[in-house]
Amino acid sequence: MIVDAHQHFWRLDRGDYGWLTPEAGPIYRDFGPGDLRPLMDANGVGGTILVQAAPSTAETAFLLDIAAQEAFVRGVVGWVDFESPDAPAEIARLAADPKLVGLRPMIQDIVDDDWMLRPDLAPAFAAMVAQDLTFDALVFPRHLGRLETLIARHPGLRVVIDHGAKPRIAEGAFDEWAGDMTRLARETPAFCKLSGLVTEAGEEWTPGDLAPYVAHLFEVFGPDRLLWGSDWPVATLACDYGAWLATARDLVGDAAAWRTITQRTVTRAYRLR
């Protein structure tokens, strides 16, 4: 059974998706389980990790409610205000729900590139370790050195890098990203998601555009530390669900490696039961 390690649901009338505006075009509408389930059935996907898309604990509660009703949602990656003095208590409260498997501050939208290294955030990271939660790192390539420092400070923190750290594929930017990912893979135990690449590759992307990035991630992380994710519905800005799944499977090539990144690694990374 394939487990999709990264997908979203949202409802516009909730009003906490600051990034989601009419300019988003086809994804500026509600997306829920009824939209995803037929795509999962058509592509042999049996479970998902549902990831936050708004910086609010109210949205996290909304996602956990969905997870309580939908058996295919194996886990939820939510959000907490890491800057709040009450963050450790809030993390413990949310972690009481067994479907909460991780947290994700929206680092890509934070102006301060050093935000994750602020000393006042250390209690929140320590609380994540204490609650055995996974930290989803929504970062750009420029954040990778800082992420390595963060992991060194919190060696018990389990980390998954979202979307391969969003390499600038459309610009052909490779060498600096590749070097930073090599070092991070070598120096830390972080996992990495094979997701979100099509939306970084431009409208006229081809599998050949993605191939060197996918190959590098496999070279430095190996299948035991890679997870496949759809990034649906965001990825529909570049291709449909089945097309990305088929492209990823073809780029991976090896059937055993594909089984690993769609089954075993996601179970380990999120401590799925």
Backbone torsions as a table, in degrees:
resi	resn	phi	psi	omega
1	MET	NA	123.6	176.2
2	ILE	-73.5	134.5	171.7
3	VAL	-112.6	120.0	177.3
4	ASP	-79.8	115.4	-171.7
5	ALA	-83.9	3.4	-176.7
6	HIS	-162.7	103.9	173.3
7	GLN	-147.0	164.9	-175.7
8	HIS	-129.4	152.5	162.4
9	PHE	-126.4	147.5	172.0
10	TRP	-153.3	159.6	178.0
11	ARG	-132.9	116.5	-169.8
12	LEU	-58.1	-35.1	-175.6
13	ASP	-70.3	-5.1	173.6
14	ARG	-66.7	-33.3	171.4
15	GLY	78.9	12.7	-179.5
16	ASP	-114.6	18.9	177.6
17	TYR	-102.5	80.1	-175.3
18	GLY	-60.5	-29.4	-177.3
19	TRP	-82.3	-16.9	-172.2
20	LEU	-94.7	99.8	-176.8
21	THR	-121.3	170.3	178.0
22	PRO	-55.6	-24.7	178.2
23	GLU	-64.3	-15.4	177.6
24	ALA	-73.2	-6.6	173.0
25	GLY	64.3	-122.3	-171.3
26	PRO	-66.1	-15.7	178.1
27	ILE	-96.6	3.9	176.1
28	TYR	-85.9	70.9	176.2
29	ARG	-163.8	172.9	178.0
30	ASP	-72.7	142.6	172.7
31	PHE	-132.5	128.1	-178.7
32	GLY	-139.6	-175.9	-177.4
33	PRO	-55.2	-35.5	-179.8
34	GLY	-65.9	-24.2	176.5
35	ASP	-79.3	-35.6	-174.8
36	LEU	-85.6	-34.9	-172.1
37	ARG	-55.1	-44.5	178.5
38	PRO	-62.9	-32.9	178.5
39	LEU	-69.5	-39.9	176.4
40	MET	-62.6	-46.8	-178.6
41	ASP	-61.3	-39.8	-177.2
42	ALA	-70.9	-21.0	-173.9
43	ASN	-117.4	11.6	176.3
44	GLY	70.3	30.1	178.5
45	VAL	-98.5	126.5	-174.9
46	GLY	-108.3	-13.7	-178.6
47	GLY	-155.0	163.0	-179.1
48	THR	-143.0	162.2	164.6
49	ILE	-108.1	120.4	-177.4
50	LEU	-93.1	121.7	-170.4
51	VAL	-112.3	141.5	-179.6
52	GLN	-59.0	152.8	176.2
53	ALA	-134.7	5.2	178.7
54	ALA	-139.5	142.6	-179.1
55	PRO	-83.3	68.2	178.7
56	SER	-152.1	144.4	174.9
57	THR	-71.7	-21.9	176.3
58	ALA	-63.8	-39.9	177.5
59	GLU	-67.9	-37.0	177.1
60	THR	-59.5	-42.3	176.8
61	ALA	-63.0	-39.3	176.6
62	PHE	-59.5	-44.5	-179.9
63	LEU	-68.6	-39.8	178.7
64	LEU	-65.9	-32.9	175.1
65	ASP	-64.3	-41.6	176.5
66	ILE	-61.8	-44.9	-178.6
67	ALA	-61.4	-32.8	178.9
68	ALA	-68.8	-24.2	-177.3
69	GLN	-98.8	-22.7	-174.0
70	GLU	-115.5	110.1	-176.2
71	ALA	-63.9	-26.3	-177.6
72	PHE	-70.6	-19.4	176.1
73	VAL	-77.8	104.2	-175.8
74	ARG	-79.8	-25.4	-179.8
75	GLY	-166.3	159.7	179.5
76	VAL	-122.1	132.3	169.5
77	VAL	-101.7	111.2	-173.5
78	GLY	-103.4	-160.8	-176.4
79	TRP	-137.4	143.7	173.5
80	VAL	-139.9	149.0	174.5
81	ASP	-75.5	97.2	-177.8
82	PHE	-63.3	-22.8	-177.1
83	GLU	-81.0	-13.6	-177.3
84	SER	-75.5	139.3	173.7
85	PRO	-60.5	-22.1	-179.7
86	ASP	-88.9	5.6	-175.6
87	ALA	-55.8	-46.6	-179.6
88	PRO	-59.0	-41.6	179.1
89	ALA	-67.3	-38.8	179.0
90	GLU	-66.5	-38.7	177.2
91	ILE	-63.0	-44.0	178.6
92	ALA	-63.5	-38.9	179.6
93	ARG	-63.5	-48.6	-178.8
94	LEU	-66.6	-35.6	-178.0
95	ALA	-68.2	-13.1	175.6
96	ALA	-65.6	-21.3	174.3
97	ASP	-82.5	118.4	-175.6
98	PRO	-64.6	-16.4	178.1
99	LYS	-79.2	-14.3	176.2
100	LEU	-77.8	115.7	-176.8
101	VAL	-113.8	-11.1	-178.4
102	GLY	-168.7	176.2	178.1
103	LEU	-135.5	151.5	-178.3
104	ARG	-143.8	99.9	165.9
105	PRO	-69.5	147.3	-174.5
106	MET	-88.2	71.4	-172.2
107	ILE	-59.8	-33.8	-178.5
108	GLN	-61.3	-22.7	-178.4
109	ASP	-97.9	-0.5	-177.6
110	ILE	-90.8	127.8	-174.5
111	VAL	-63.0	-40.5	-176.6
112	ASP	-77.6	109.4	-179.6
113	ASP	-65.2	-20.7	-179.9
114	ASP	-93.6	8.8	-173.6
115	TRP	-51.3	-46.7	-174.0
116	MET	-64.0	-16.4	-178.2
117	LEU	-97.0	3.7	179.0
118	ARG	-61.7	132.0	-178.4
119	PRO	-58.9	-31.7	-176.4
120	ASP	-72.7	-8.4	176.9
121	LEU	-89.6	-10.9	-175.5
122	ALA	-56.7	-39.4	178.5
123	PRO	-61.2	-34.6	178.7
124	ALA	-67.3	-43.2	177.7
125	PHE	-64.5	-40.1	177.9
126	ALA	-62.6	-38.0	178.3
127	ALA	-66.3	-35.8	175.9
128	MET	-61.6	-43.5	178.1
129	VAL	-61.9	-45.0	-178.1
130	ALA	-62.6	-32.8	-178.7
131	GLN	-93.8	3.3	178.1
132	ASP	58.7	43.5	178.5
133	LEU	-100.6	152.4	179.5
134	THR	-93.1	137.4	177.9
135	PHE	-95.8	114.1	174.3
136	ASP	-85.8	118.7	-177.4
137	ALA	-95.8	100.0	177.8
138	LEU	-89.1	86.9	-169.2
139	VAL	-127.2	162.4	170.6
140	PHE	-100.3	167.4	178.4
141	PRO	-53.1	-34.0	-177.2
142	ARG	-67.2	-14.9	-179.6
143	HIS	-89.3	-7.8	-167.1
144	LEU	-65.0	-38.2	177.1
145	GLY	-63.2	-40.0	178.6
146	ARG	-67.5	-37.8	177.9
147	LEU	-63.5	-39.8	177.1
148	GLU	-60.8	-41.5	177.7
149	THR	-63.6	-42.5	179.2
150	LEU	-59.4	-44.8	-178.5
151	ILE	-64.8	-37.6	177.7
152	ALA	-64.3	-34.7	179.7
153	ARG	-72.2	-30.0	-176.4
154	HIS	-126.7	73.8	-173.4
155	PRO	-63.0	-17.6	177.7
156	GLY	-87.7	-2.0	-176.0
157	LEU	-81.9	122.6	176.9
158	ARG	-85.4	125.1	-171.3
159	VAL	-123.0	136.0	171.2
160	VAL	-121.6	122.6	178.2
161	ILE	-84.1	120.1	-179.5
162	ASP	-74.8	140.4	166.9
163	HIS	56.1	34.5	179.1
164	GLY	58.1	24.2	-177.0
165	ALA	67.3	20.9	173.1
166	LYS	54.6	59.2	176.5
167	PRO	-61.4	149.6	-177.1
168	ARG	-84.4	73.7	-173.1
169	ILE	-66.1	-40.7	-178.3
170	ALA	-60.8	-27.4	178.8
171	GLU	-91.2	-5.4	-177.1
172	GLY	73.8	16.5	179.9
173	ALA	-74.6	120.1	-174.7
174	PHE	-135.0	-51.0	-165.1
175	ASP	-60.6	-48.0	-177.7
176	GLU	-66.7	-45.1	176.4
177	TRP	-57.3	-46.5	-177.1
178	ALA	-62.5	-41.2	179.3
179	GLY	-65.1	-42.4	179.7
180	ASP	-67.0	-39.1	178.4
181	MET	-68.6	-35.6	176.8
182	THR	-60.9	-47.5	-178.9
183	ARG	-65.3	-42.6	-178.7
184	LEU	-64.8	-40.4	178.2
185	ALA	-65.8	-35.8	-178.6
186	ARG	-75.8	-37.5	-170.9
187	GLU	-94.8	-12.2	-177.6
188	THR	-132.9	164.8	176.0
189	PRO	-92.7	17.1	-174.2
190	ALA	-59.4	147.7	169.6
191	PHE	-92.4	169.2	179.5
192	CYS	-145.5	140.9	179.0
193	LYS	-94.1	130.6	169.9
194	LEU	-86.7	83.0	-174.1
195	SER	-155.8	162.8	172.0
196	GLY	69.0	4.1	-174.7
197	LEU	-74.4	-33.8	-176.6
198	VAL	-64.2	-34.2	-179.6
199	THR	-77.6	-10.8	174.5
200	GLU	-93.7	-5.2	-171.4
201	ALA	-100.0	-3.0	178.8
202	GLY	89.5	164.7	-173.0
203	GLU	-64.6	-31.9	-175.8
204	GLU	-100.3	32.5	-175.9
205	TRP	-63.1	153.4	172.9
206	THR	-130.3	160.1	175.2
207	PRO	-55.4	-31.9	178.6
208	GLY	-64.2	-29.9	176.6
209	ASP	-65.8	-35.7	-177.2
210	LEU	-83.1	-25.8	-168.9
211	ALA	-52.8	-48.7	-177.9
212	PRO	-64.7	-31.0	179.6
213	TYR	-72.2	-43.5	177.1
214	VAL	-63.7	-44.5	-179.4
215	ALA	-61.1	-39.0	-179.4
216	HIS	-67.9	-41.5	178.4
217	LEU	-60.8	-40.5	177.8
218	PHE	-67.9	-36.8	-179.2
219	GLU	-64.2	-42.1	-172.0
220	VAL	-94.0	-31.5	179.5
221	PHE	-97.5	-33.5	-175.1
222	GLY	74.0	159.7	-176.4
223	PRO	-63.5	-24.9	-179.0
224	ASP	-71.6	-9.3	177.9
225	ARG	-126.2	15.6	176.7
226	LEU	-114.9	144.1	178.3
227	LEU	-127.4	138.5	173.9
228	TRP	-89.6	135.8	174.9
229	GLY	-139.2	150.3	-177.8
230	SER	-83.3	-29.5	-168.6
231	ASP	54.4	32.7	176.2
232	TRP	-77.0	141.5	3.4
233	PRO	-92.0	1.4	-179.4
234	VAL	-56.6	-40.6	-177.4
235	ALA	-62.0	-19.3	-179.7
236	THR	-67.7	-11.0	171.8
237	LEU	-66.6	-20.4	-178.6
238	ALA	-116.6	-31.5	179.2
239	CYS	-167.7	168.4	-179.8
240	ASP	-85.0	171.0	-173.8
241	TYR	-56.1	-51.8	-176.8
242	GLY	-65.0	-34.5	-179.3
243	ALA	-67.2	-40.8	178.3
244	TRP	-68.1	-41.8	179.0
245	LEU	-59.9	-46.4	-179.3
246	ALA	-65.3	-39.7	178.4
247	THR	-63.5	-45.4	179.3
248	ALA	-62.0	-44.0	180.0
249	ARG	-61.8	-41.1	179.2
250	ASP	-66.8	-39.5	-179.7
251	LEU	-69.2	-34.8	176.0
252	VAL	-67.8	-44.0	174.3
253	GLY	79.9	-65.5	-174.6
254	ASP	-70.7	125.4	-175.7
255	ALA	-64.6	-38.5	-179.9
256	ALA	-66.4	-40.8	178.2
257	ALA	-64.6	-39.3	178.5
258	TRP	-63.0	-43.0	177.2
259	ARG	-61.0	-38.7	-178.8
260	THR	-64.3	-47.6	-174.3
261	ILE	-77.3	-14.5	178.6
262	THR	-105.6	-1.2	-178.6
263	GLN	-136.4	-70.5	-169.3
264	ARG	-69.5	-42.5	-173.8
265	THR	-67.4	-40.3	-179.7
266	VAL	-65.5	-34.0	177.1
267	THR	-64.1	-41.7	179.3
268	ARG	-71.2	-44.0	-174.3
269	ALA	-64.6	-33.4	-177.5
270	TYR	-111.8	8.6	178.2
271	ARG	52.5	45.8	-179.0
272	LEU	-69.6	143.5	179.7
273	ARG	-97.2	NA	NA
